[in-house]
Amino acid sequence: MSCDHWKMPQRFTTLITDFDNTLYDWFHMWNQSFQAMLEEVRRKVEISDDVLLPQIRAIHQRHRTAEYAFLLEELPCLQQAFPRQNIVEVFDDAIHAYRSARKNSLELYAGVRKGIQGLRSRGISIVVYTESLAFYTNFRIRRLELDELVDFIYSPPDHELPDGVDSHVESDEAQLLHAEHRYLPAGVKKPNPEVLLDIVREIDRTPSECIYLGDSLMKDVAMAQGAEIVDVYAEYGGAQHHKDYELLRKVSHWTDGDVDREKAMSKKLVTPTYSISKFDEINRFFEG
């Protein structure tokens, strides 16, 4: 249902929103940076994708993220190709290509900053709930200049660092100055209505005070409906039909069980209560 055809009986105090592909285009950022890194790796050494991509996926699955910062150092095929050499030094160009492409492609969707600023000016609380791990989430919150606009961030904890590594190279850029980061239990995945309700209780709200916004019918909308929280579908955020999405599937941290679970969920008909075609339409739910 478009937001042009609704009339809300109550006043909402809180927006709980998904992050990736809801406030910014995560897939575009990931694809641009990952492809840039792969191009430099392939330029440096001849390795078949039939070897390279499954090894990448295995590492991503082990660390629960498709953005693992220490990926190159752990790839067996690179260790074999460059024995007794420092992989970080050998593939310095690939690392810089990744970071440059990430910087150039990381940006909020149109209207997000202005929309959130408008909500905060009305006293609306902003809560981010994401499945991305802590470091990568906080890094983007800072880079996107959302730190001062968000009250709470909920995410899974970060992965363990490799032996001998004390912190991420960019750790200082992932330190939050305003928003409070709270960790979800490790292994929790959307859709989980109970976790969403736990978040609502922790921020001292009731379900009737909150609106939940997300780009996934299966995860976000179904979860909000299960928690009896007003759901709004960010229809502008879907990336699954992008021509390059197959690469993500090949190297994703999703396990076979995750894929089977998502296939089973996709057979269920999930109809959003409300939909918006651009972010700033969310402001209409908080008027009055």
N, C-alpha and C positions, 0 to 999 in steps of 0.2 A: 504494500500500500504506500503510495507516495505521501510525503509529509504535507502535501497540499490539502489532504482530505481528512484531517484529524482534528479533534478537539479534546484536550487533556483535562480531566476533572480535577487533578491535583497539581500542586507545585513541587517540582523536583529541585533537589539541592545538590545533586552529585552526578557527574558524568564518569562512568567507568568505561574506559576505551581500550580496545586492542591497540597494539603499536605498529607492528610490521604490516605493511600493505593497507593500513587504515589511516595512519597519520603521515606516512611517507611510503614511497615505492621501494620496499625491501628487495623485491626480486630484481628490479632494474639495477639497484646498487650492487647486489650480490653478483649478478650476471656480468656486469661490466668489469668489476674488479677481478672476479675469478677467471674470466676469459683472458684478461690482460696478463694475469699471472701464468696461465697455461701457455699462452703464446710464447712467453719468454722461456719457459721450461722446455718447450718443444724446439725452440731455436737453439738452446744450449745442448740438448741431448736427444737422440732418436729413441723414443719409447712408444710403443704401440698403445693406443687408447684402451685396447683390450687388457693390457697390463696395468696401465696407469690409473684408469678410472676406478676399477674395483679396489685397488690399494687405497685410493683416496677415500672411497666410501667406508672401507673397514676402519680407517682412522677416525673419520667423522662419527661413525657409530660408537666407537670406543669412548669418544669424548662428548657425545651428545650434542654436537653442533656441526653445521655445515660451514662454519666460519673459523675453524680452529687455527689459531695464529701460529702454531708451531708445526703446521702440516708438512712443509718441505723437509724439515729436519728428520721426520719420522718415516718418510717414504722409503721402503726397502729398495725400490728400483733406483732411487737416486743414491742411496748409500752404496749400492753395488756398483753403480757407474762411476762414483767418485770416492773410492775407499780411502780412508785416512785423511780426507780433506774436510774442511769446515763447510758444511752444506749452506749455511747462511751466507758465507762469503762467496761461494761459487754462484749462488743464485740471488745475489744482491739486487741485480736488475729486475728479477721477477718480483721480489718483495716490494721494491719501489714502484714498479708498474701497478701492483695490486693497490698499494696505498694511494697512489695518484688517481687511479680510476675510481676508487672508493670516494675520495674527497670530491671529485668532479661530478659524481652521480648521486651523492647523498643530499637530498633536499626534500622539504615538506611538500605535501600535495598543496595545490592552490587553495588558499582560503583557510588553511589550518591555523596559522599563527594569529591572524586577525580574528578567527572564530573563537579560539581559546581565550584570547585577550578579552573578547566580548563577554564570554561566560564568566571569567574571573571578575570582571568589572561589576557583575551582578551578584557576586559572592558565591558563585558555584564552585564546588570542589572538583578537582580533576585528578582522577586515578588511572594510571596505566597498568594494564594486566597483560603480560606477554609471556610466550613460551621461550623466547630467546634467553640465553644465559646472561648472568648479571653483568660481567665486564662489557660484553658487546652492546648490551642494552644501555648501560650508563654512558659508554663512549658516545653512542649516537644521541642520547638525550642532551649531552653537553654540546656536541657538534651542531646539533639542530637548534640550539639555544632554547631548549624547552625546560631547562632546570628551574628557572624562576617562575615557570607557568604551571608546573605540575606539583601536586601535594604529595602523592604517594606513588611508588612504583613497586609492583609485585612481579617477581620473576623467579625461576629456579636459580639455585646457587651456581657459581661458576665451576668449571671443570678444574681438576687438579693441574698444577703446573708441572712441566717435566722436571726430572731430577737435575739439580744444579741451577735451576732458574728461580729467582726470588719473586719476580713480578713481570707483568707484561711491559714491553718497551714503552707503550703509550699509557701506562697506568695513571699518570698525573692527569691526563686528559679525560679520564673516566671517573674522576672524583666529583661527586655531587656536592653542590654548595647550598642548595635549598631543598630539593625534593628528598623525601625519606624513602630509602630503598628497604623493602621487606621481602624476605625470602619465602618462597613456597617450598613445601616438602619435595625433596628430590624424587623424580620419577612421575610427578603429577602431570597429567596431560589434559588439555581441553578435549571434549566437553566434560566438565565436572561441576555440576550445579552446587554441590556441597562446598567446594573450594571457593566458588564465587560468593556463596552466602557467608562463608568464614571471613572473606575480605570485607563484606558489608558490615558484619558485626565488629570487626577490628577497627574500622574507621568510624564506628559509632553512628551508623545509619541504619535505616530499615529498608527492605526491598522496595517499598512503595515510594521512597525518596529518590531512587536511583534510576538512571537510564544506562543501558549497556549498548555500546556501539562496536561493531566488528565487521570484517570483510568476509568471514566464512560462515556459510549457512550451517554446515555440519558441526563446526566447533563453537562459534560465537553465538549465533542465533539460537541454536538448539540448547546451548548451555543456559543462556538467559531465560529462555522459556521454561526450562526445567526448574530454574530458581524462582520463577514467577516475578521476574524483573522485566520491565518494559524493554523490548529489544528493538534495535534499529540496525538495519543492514546497510553497510557501506558498499553499495553496489559498484562504486567506482574502483574498488581495490583489488578485484580478482586478477590473478596472474596465471592461473592454471592453463589457460588456452594460448599463452604466449608461445611463439614458435621455438624459443630456446629453452622452454621449461623442461624438456626431456633431459637436458644436461643435469639439471638439479636433481631429477629423479635418479640419475645414474650415480651421483656422488653424495646423495643426501645421507644424513644421519638417521633417517627413518629406517626402522628395522622391518623385516618381512611381516612381523606381527602388526606393526603400525600401518603398513600398507593394506593388509587384510582387514584391519579394523576400519580403516577409512573407506575401503570398498563396501564393507557391510553397512556403514553409516550412510554412504551415498545412495543406497537403495531406499532409504527412508525419505519420505517427502517432508521437507522442512520449508514452511512458508513464513517469511518474516512478517511481523506485525506492522512494521513501518520500514520504509526504504528511503535512502537519500542518494542523489546522484553526484553531490559534491559536499565536502565537509561542512561548509558554513551553514548548510541547511539545518544542522543539528541545533543551532541557536533557537529555532522556532519552538522547540520543545520546552524551552526554559523561559519563554516570554510570559508575561502576565503576573 
